[in-house]
Amino acid sequence: MPIDMDIPKEAESNDKFIVKYRQQYYDLSRFMHKHPGGINTLKGLNSGDMTARFLKAPPHSDAAMYLMREYKIDPEDSRKPKSSQRETLHHDEDGTLRQRPRETEDKNNNQVDDSMEHLVDWSKAMLPQIANITDCYDEWVHKPVDRPLRLFDPWYLEMCTKTPWWLVPLFWIPVIVKCAVEEFTTAWQDSNQLAVFSGYFLFGVLLWSFLEYTLHRWVFHVKLSNKSGSWLCTFHFMIHGLHHKVPFDPMRLVFPPLPGAVLAAVIYTPLSFVLSHPRVILSGALAGYLCYDMMHYYLHYGNPSLWAFVHMKRYHHHHHFSHQTLGYGISSPLWDVVFKTRIHLRKLRYQLRWS
């Protein structure tokens, strides 16, 4: 039963999900379906005090506790429309629009960590600001928030950074089919040659899984320090850092097709001189990439019921919020096992769901 915590009854309407934790109030209505622990772990907490249940749960990571402050509200805000709770900016006396400093909250259930969001202006393009925070960029970028992010100031550049999930298969499936059909048509009547080409195709899929791991680990998660230059930090933020900073942005969960095509051409061109049947291998690698990108989107926004996909969703969430130097495999844990970067998840006592 919900615990009476003096929250007005009208808060239960207007689609709010208000909880109390350590004398602070949070509206989780925007977060429920994104919660890595599943929506059912929040069952019965609406208009209730979650402190006891929270402290009995496995300890939340620093990143999770930092994200929690995104949903913090004042007690009187529970009477206001939801739109008023999303305001995170204020005007200075001179009229300048700036980020409102957020209050502190528990870190790992009992420590305090100050918000770092005052270091940047969330009302402006983020990429030009990265050069100003290089001394603390690595710490800042791994503290997630749930808010809109503008990467570039010009609208035409900003538009190119956002990709709906359906555009990826729409672009790549015809390319994969063309590469595969041209080769397999000649081998269709010869079972031996067909088997060989199938082996090359599967080799391409395996090659992609290796590229996925190596790119994710050594490029997307290149080691940074407070001495890393502004160009390196800016490059990191553009290719992957923004995904860890705003992990719930649905328009930045898949790779835009045009830069993807450039990257594919850069990788394919030298390999085409040393590999047999490079187009078959390319079609397999692109098929593996397509599965990876669709899976990545699904792991963030899907509601899996099969154990394998539930495990993969939890695995990827742990990479984001608990073990950001482990769990680099998204479509497969194969190379995490080979290179000993696997995340070991605890067994669940019940099935998680996200809708």
N, C-alpha and C positions, 0 to 999 in steps of 0.2 A: 504494500500500500504506500502511496506517496506520503512523505512526511510533511506536516504543516510547517512551512517556513516563512509565513507571512507574505507570500507572493499573491498579488491580487488575482481573483478568479478570472478576470478578463484576460489574463496572460495565457490561460489555457486555450482561449480562442485565438484567432489571428495566426494560427499555425505556428505558434512558438513552442519551443522545447526548452524551458527554463530549468536549470539545476543549480544547486548550491554546493560549493566546495570550499571548506575552510573560511567561512564567513564572506566568500565572494560569490557573485552570481554570473552565470554564463547562459547564453542562448545558443543551443546546439542545433537549431533547426537547419542551418546551412551545412552542418558538418555530419549529420547522422549517417547519410548514405555514403560518405567518404571515409568514415571511421575504419581504420585498419582492423580493429577488433570486431567488426560487424555491427550491424544495427541492433541485433538481438541482445548484445551485451549491455545496451542502454535501456532495456525493457524495464518498465516500472519506475523510471527515474524522473519522468516529467513532473515538474513542480515538487521535486523531492530533494533531499540532502544526499549527495552521492559520496560524501567523505569516507564513510565507513567502508563502502564497497570498493572505492578507489584504492584505499590503503591496503585492502586485502588482496587486490589484484596484483599480478606480476608488476614490478616497478616499471614505470614509464620512462622512456629515454629523455635526455635533455631536449632533443628536437621535438618530441611529442609535447613536452611541457611548454616549450616555447610557442608551439602552434596553438596551444590551448588559450593563450592570452588573446588570440584573434577574436574569440567569441565572448570575451568578458564584457559585461554590461554593468551599469549602475542599477541598484534596486528599483529606482523610479522609472528606468527605461523599460521595464516590463509592462508599463502602462501605455508606452508609445508605439506607433506603428513600426513594423520591422525595418522599414527603410531608414529610420532615424538611427538605428543601431549600427548601420554600416559606415557612418561618417567617421573618418579617421584623420580628417584634415581640419585645420583651423586657420584663422587669419590673425597675423600679428597686428600690433598697433599701427604699423605703417601700411597695412593692407596686404602684405605678402602672404601668399598661401603656403603653409608649411605643414609637415607631418606632426600630428599631435603625439607627444611622448606618451607611451603606454605605461601603466603602472606595473610594478614588479609582481611576479607570481612564483609559486614554488618551483624548484628545479629538482627533479628526481624525488618528488614528494615532500622534501623538507628543506631544500636550499633555495636561495634567492638568486635570480639572474636578471640583470637589467636588459631591457629591450635595446636592440641595436638599430632599430628602424629610423631613429632620428638622424642617422648618418647620411641618409639619402632622402630625396624628395620624390615621393611616390606619385605626385601629380605630374611629373615630368618624365621624359624619356630616360630609361635606366642605363642604357649602354654608355652614353657619354659620362655618366657619373662614376663608373667603376674605377676609373683612373684616380679618383679622389679618395678611395678607401682601400688601396692595395695593401696597406700595412695590417688590415684586419679583414681583408676580403674572404680568406678561406674560412674563417669562423662565421662571418656574416652569411655567406652563401649557403652554408649547411644548417641554417636556422630557418625552417620553413614558415611561410605565411600563407594565408588564404585570402588573396585580394587580386584585383586586376593589375597586370604589369604591361607597361608600354616599353618596347625595346628601342624603337627608333622614333624620332620626332616627325620626319616626313611621312605622310600617310601611305605613299606608294611603297616605301620600304617596310613600314610596319605591316602592311597587308601581306607582303611576301613571307613574313615570319609566322603567319597563322595558317594552319592547314586542317580542314575537316577530315575525319578519318576515311571517309568514302572516296576521297580524291586519290589516295594511294593505290588501292586496287584498280580504280578506273584508269590510272596512268600505267601501272606496271603489268597488269595481266596481258594486255595486247603485246607488250614487249617480250614477255616470257614465252607466250604462245608462238610468236614469230621466230624467236631464236630456237625453240625446241622443234617446231614443225619442220623447219627447213632441213634439219639434220635427221630427224626420225623418219621423215617420209622416204628417204633413200634406204633406210634399214628395215622398213616395215615387213618386207618379204623374207628377210634373212633373220632367223631366230637368234643365231649366234651374234650377229652384229647388233641386233636389238638389245640383247643382254648386255653387250659391251657398252652401248650408248646409255642404257639405264644405269649401269655402274658409274659412268662419268657424271650422269645427272645427280646421283646420290652423293658422289664425291663433291659436286658443287654445293649441295646442301650442307655437307659436313664442313666444307671450306668456309661457307658463310658463318656457321656457328663459331668457328675459330676466329674469324674476323670480328664478329659481334663481341666476343669476349675480349680480344686484344684491344679493339678500339675503345670499348667501354672502360677497361681497366687502365690502359697506359696513355690514352689520349683524352677521353672524357673526364677521367679522374687523375689527370696529371698532378703530381705532387706540387703543392704550392706552399709558400711560406710568406712571412711578412716582408721578405726581401724580393718577392717575385715582382717583375716589372709590370707596368700598367698594360702593355700590349698583351702579355701572357694572360693576365687576369681578365682582360676584356675579351680575348679570344675564348677562354674557358667559359666565361659567362654566356657568350653567344651560342656556343655549340652544345653546352650541357648544364652549366651552372644555373641558368634560369629555370631548368626543369626541377632542380632540387630546391630552389628558392620558392617556386610556385608550383608544387607538384600536382595541383588539382586543376590547372588550366587545360580545358579539353581541346583547345585549338593548338596546343604545343606539345602534344603527346606522340605525334607521328612526324616523320622526317619529310620536309617539303620535297616534292618530286624533282624539281629542277636542280638544286644542289646535290640531290641524291644521284641524279644522272651524271653529273660532273664527277662525283666521287667514284661511281661505278666505272666510268671511262678511264679515270686515272689508275684504278686498280687493275682493270681488265687489260689495258693496252700492253704493259710489259709481260703479263702472264700469257697473253695470246701467242707470244713468240717461243714459249718454252713448254706449253701444255698441248697435248693432243686433243682435238675436237673442242677447242675453247668455247665455241658457242653453246655446246651442250652443257659444259661446266658452268658457263655464265647463266644459262636458263635455270639450272639447279640452284646456283647461288642467289639469284634474284627471287626464286620461289621461297628459299629459306628466309631471305630478308623480308619478303612480303608477310610471311607467317609471323616473323618476329614483330614487325610493326603493328599488325593487327592484334597480336597477342598482348603487346605492351599497352595498347589502348584498352583492351578488354580487362587486363589485370587492374587497371586504375578505375574503370567505370562499370565493369560487368558484375553480375551476380552469379558466380559459378556455383554449381551444385555437385559436379563431379569432384571426387577427392583430389585428383591430380591438379585440376585448375584451382581449387581452393588452396592447395599447398603452394602452388606457384604464385598466387596472389599474396598470400602471407609472406612468402619468401621475398618477393619484390618490395613489399611494404617494409619489411625488416631492413632491406638495403637502404631505403629512403630514410627511415626514422631511427634505426638502432645500430646498424652495421654498415656504414657508408664506405668502408674499406674492404668489404666482403660482398659476396653475392653478385658478381658481375654478370653472370649468365641470366638471361631473361627467358629466352625461348627454350633453353636447356641448361641443366646444371652440370653437364658433362665436363666442361673445362674448369669449372669451380672445383670439381673433384680432382681433376688432373693436377691443377696448380695449387690445391689445398687452400682455396678461398671460400669453401662452402660454408653456408650458414646452417647451423643445426637448430631446428625449431622444436619447441616443446610439444608434447602430444596434447591434443584438444580433448576436453571432456564432453563437448557438444559441437554440433555442426554450426559453422558461422554462416550468416547470410547478410546481404547488403541491400535488400529491398523487401 
